[in-house]
Amino acid sequence: MLKNKGRSSKRDTLAVTAVALQDHILQDLQLRNLSVADRSKTKVQKENQTKCVKGSARALTDTGLKRLTRDPAAEDPEREYVLDPKPPPLTLAQKLGLFEPPPLPLSSNEWEKVKQRSIVQGDSMQPCPICKEEFALRPQVLLSCSHVFHRACLQAFEKFTNKKTCPLCRKNQYQTRVIHDGARLFKIKCATRIQAAWRGHVVRKWYRELRKTVPPTDAKLRRRFFEEKIKEWKQA
């Protein structure tokens, strides 16, 4: 009897670890919707579809009395905020100690260190590693591994790979923060170009006025200068 109890306990632990590993793999690959049965043929699926159709068929009348709730991130376009502040829930394998738990959310000081590392590397000055275009005024995100991407490019990459992995260093389960360094550098670049164009216009205008009043040092140009002046005096 004791031998049978020991074998049953070992089988139970093996079954629990197998289930825990399978659950962790499914959640890691973001395949929680997988099922052995065909969900399109089940009654639950059909009932959910009919409920969704009935709910979407309701008419909505806009009376203008409801106040629109503004997004706090949209009020201040220069504010930086974290997209995923809460860590994902622990899986059974992580609770049993088979896998390491996800890292805790970074503090503000840790995010500052990550951002300083990115600034030293000059990531915001370089084009986006995914689309190879400059950041300009498009939304930009900073990962906890100090790499910078377009927000839309990173979302498309995650959707394509079906994983949350950094495209450069392959770090898993990174944390994401919205930043505006690329937009700020782009504005400075545009202001520099506008100032350079205006200064060039002012210098060219000043040079044209100078050529009309000061005779050149070259003999041929000096002669032509005085001939044009004599013609202007005669016409006047």
C-alpha positions as CSV (number, residue, x, y, z in Angstrom):
1,M,0.0,0.0,0.0
2,L,2.8,2.4,0.8
3,K,4.5,1.7,-2.5
4,N,1.2,2.4,-4.4
5,K,0.8,5.7,-2.5
6,G,4.3,6.8,-3.4
7,R,3.8,6.0,-7.0
8,S,0.4,7.8,-7.1
9,S,2.0,10.9,-5.5
10,K,4.8,10.9,-8.1
11,R,2.2,10.6,-10.8
12,D,0.2,13.4,-9.4
13,T,3.3,15.7,-9.2
14,L,4.3,14.8,-12.8
15,A,0.8,15.5,-14.0
16,V,0.7,18.8,-12.2
17,T,4.1,19.8,-13.6
18,A,3.1,18.7,-17.1
19,V,-0.1,20.8,-16.9
20,A,1.8,23.8,-15.5
21,L,4.4,23.6,-18.3
22,Q,1.7,23.3,-21.0
23,D,-0.2,26.3,-19.5
24,H,2.9,28.4,-19.3
25,I,3.9,27.6,-22.9
26,L,0.4,28.5,-24.1
27,Q,0.4,31.8,-22.3
28,D,3.9,32.6,-23.4
29,L,3.0,32.1,-27.0
30,Q,-0.3,34.0,-26.5
31,L,-2.3,31.0,-27.7
32,R,-4.9,31.0,-24.9
33,N,-7.8,30.6,-27.4
34,L,-6.6,27.2,-28.6
35,S,-9.0,24.4,-28.0
36,V,-9.2,20.8,-29.1
37,A,-12.9,21.1,-30.1
38,D,-13.9,23.3,-33.1
39,R,-15.4,26.4,-31.4
40,S,-17.3,27.3,-34.6
41,K,-19.5,24.3,-34.2
42,T,-20.2,24.6,-30.4
43,K,-23.4,26.0,-29.0
44,V,-21.5,28.5,-26.8
45,Q,-19.9,30.0,-29.8
46,K,-23.2,30.4,-31.7
47,E,-24.9,31.9,-28.6
48,N,-22.1,34.4,-28.2
49,Q,-22.3,35.4,-31.9
50,T,-26.1,36.0,-31.6
51,K,-25.6,38.1,-28.5
52,C,-22.9,40.2,-30.2
53,V,-25.2,40.7,-33.2
54,K,-28.1,41.8,-31.0
55,G,-25.9,44.1,-29.0
56,S,-24.5,45.8,-32.1
57,A,-27.9,46.2,-33.7
58,R,-29.0,48.7,-31.0
59,A,-29.5,52.2,-32.3
60,L,-27.4,54.9,-30.6
61,T,-28.7,58.5,-30.5
62,D,-26.3,61.3,-29.8
63,T,-28.1,63.9,-27.8
64,G,-25.0,65.9,-27.0
65,L,-25.8,65.7,-23.3
66,K,-23.1,63.2,-22.5
67,R,-19.7,64.6,-21.7
68,L,-16.8,63.2,-23.6
69,T,-14.1,61.7,-21.3
70,R,-10.7,62.9,-22.4
71,D,-7.7,60.8,-22.4
72,P,-5.2,62.1,-19.8
73,A,-2.3,61.3,-22.2
74,A,-4.0,63.3,-25.0
75,E,-4.2,66.5,-22.8
76,D,-0.4,66.9,-22.6
77,P,1.3,65.7,-25.8
78,E,4.7,66.0,-24.2
79,R,3.9,63.7,-21.2
80,E,5.6,60.4,-21.0
81,Y,3.7,57.4,-19.6
82,V,4.1,53.6,-19.4
83,L,1.8,51.5,-21.6
84,D,1.8,48.3,-19.5
85,P,2.2,49.4,-15.8
86,K,0.9,46.1,-14.4
87,P,2.9,42.9,-14.8
88,P,1.0,39.9,-16.3
89,P,-0.4,37.4,-13.7
90,L,1.8,34.5,-12.7
91,T,1.3,31.2,-14.4
92,L,1.1,27.9,-12.5
93,A,4.6,27.0,-13.6
94,Q,5.9,30.3,-12.2
95,K,4.1,29.8,-9.0
96,L,5.7,26.3,-8.7
97,G,9.1,27.7,-9.4
98,L,9.6,26.1,-12.7
99,F,10.1,29.4,-14.5
100,E,11.2,32.8,-13.3
101,P,8.4,35.3,-12.6
102,P,8.1,38.4,-14.8
103,P,10.1,41.4,-13.7
104,L,8.4,44.1,-11.6
105,P,7.4,47.4,-13.2
106,L,10.3,49.8,-13.4
107,S,10.3,52.9,-11.2
108,S,10.7,56.4,-12.5
109,N,14.4,56.4,-11.6
110,E,15.0,53.2,-13.4
111,W,13.1,54.6,-16.5
112,E,15.4,57.7,-16.3
113,K,18.5,55.4,-16.4
114,V,17.1,53.5,-19.4
115,K,16.3,56.7,-21.2
116,Q,19.8,58.1,-20.5
117,R,21.3,54.9,-21.9
118,S,19.2,55.4,-25.0
119,I,20.3,59.0,-25.3
120,V,24.0,58.0,-25.0
121,Q,23.5,55.4,-27.7
122,G,21.8,58.0,-29.9
123,D,18.8,55.8,-30.8
124,S,16.3,58.7,-31.3
125,M,18.7,60.4,-33.7
126,Q,18.9,57.3,-35.9
127,P,15.9,56.0,-38.0
128,C,13.5,53.4,-36.7
129,P,15.2,49.9,-36.9
130,I,12.0,48.4,-38.2
131,C,10.8,50.8,-41.0
132,K,14.2,52.5,-41.5
133,E,12.5,56.0,-41.5
134,E,13.2,58.9,-39.1
135,F,10.9,59.2,-36.1
136,A,9.6,62.7,-37.1
137,L,6.3,63.5,-35.2
138,R,5.0,59.9,-35.2
139,P,4.4,58.2,-31.8
140,Q,7.6,56.7,-30.3
141,V,8.1,54.1,-27.6
142,L,11.1,53.2,-25.4
143,L,11.6,49.6,-24.3
144,S,13.0,48.6,-20.9
145,C,16.1,47.3,-22.9
146,S,16.8,50.9,-24.0
147,H,15.8,50.4,-27.7
148,V,13.5,52.8,-29.4
149,F,10.9,52.1,-32.2
150,H,7.9,53.7,-33.8
151,R,4.8,52.6,-31.8
152,A,2.9,51.5,-34.9
153,C,6.0,49.5,-36.1
154,L,6.4,47.7,-32.8
155,Q,2.7,46.9,-32.7
156,A,2.9,45.5,-36.2
157,F,6.0,43.5,-35.3
158,E,4.3,42.0,-32.2
159,K,1.2,41.1,-34.2
160,F,3.3,39.5,-36.9
161,T,5.5,37.4,-34.6
162,N,2.8,36.8,-32.0
163,K,5.4,37.4,-29.3
164,K,6.5,40.2,-27.1
165,T,10.2,40.1,-28.0
166,C,12.5,43.1,-28.8
167,P,13.4,43.1,-32.5
168,L,17.0,44.0,-31.7
169,C,18.2,42.2,-28.6
170,R,15.4,39.5,-28.4
171,K,14.5,40.4,-24.8
172,N,11.2,38.8,-23.7
173,Q,8.4,40.5,-21.8
174,Y,9.9,44.0,-22.0
175,Q,8.2,47.0,-20.6
176,T,7.1,49.9,-22.9
177,R,7.1,53.7,-22.3
178,V,5.9,56.4,-24.6
179,I,8.6,59.1,-25.2
180,H,8.9,62.2,-27.4
181,D,12.6,62.5,-28.0
182,G,12.4,61.8,-31.7
183,A,9.7,64.5,-32.2
184,R,11.7,67.0,-30.1
185,L,14.8,66.4,-32.2
186,F,12.8,66.6,-35.4
187,K,11.4,70.0,-34.3
188,I,14.9,71.3,-33.5
189,K,16.1,70.1,-37.0
190,C,13.1,71.9,-38.7
191,A,13.8,75.1,-36.7
192,T,17.5,74.9,-37.7
193,R,16.6,74.5,-41.4
194,I,14.1,77.4,-41.2
195,Q,16.7,79.7,-39.5
196,A,19.4,78.6,-42.1
197,A,17.1,79.5,-45.0
198,W,16.2,82.8,-43.5
199,R,19.8,83.7,-42.8
200,G,20.7,82.8,-46.3
201,H,18.0,85.0,-47.7
202,V,19.1,87.9,-45.6
203,V,22.8,87.5,-46.6
204,R,21.9,87.2,-50.3
205,K,19.8,90.4,-50.1
206,W,22.6,92.2,-48.2
207,Y,25.1,91.1,-50.8
208,R,23.0,92.3,-53.7
209,E,22.7,95.8,-52.0
210,L,26.4,95.7,-51.4
211,R,27.2,95.0,-55.1
212,K,25.0,98.0,-56.1
213,T,26.9,100.5,-53.9
214,V,30.5,99.2,-53.5
215,P,32.6,98.8,-56.7
216,P,34.4,95.5,-57.1
217,T,38.2,95.3,-57.0
218,D,38.6,93.4,-60.3
219,A,39.4,95.8,-63.2
220,K,36.8,94.4,-65.7
221,L,34.0,94.2,-63.1
222,R,34.9,97.6,-61.8
223,R,34.7,99.1,-65.4
224,R,31.3,97.3,-65.9
225,F,30.1,98.7,-62.6
226,F,30.8,102.3,-63.5
227,E,29.4,101.9,-67.0
228,E,26.1,100.7,-65.5
229,K,26.2,103.6,-63.0
230,I,26.7,106.1,-65.9
231,K,23.7,104.5,-67.8
232,E,21.5,104.9,-64.7
233,W,22.5,108.6,-64.4
234,K,21.8,109.3,-68.1
235,Q,18.4,107.6,-67.8
236,A,17.6,109.6,-64.7
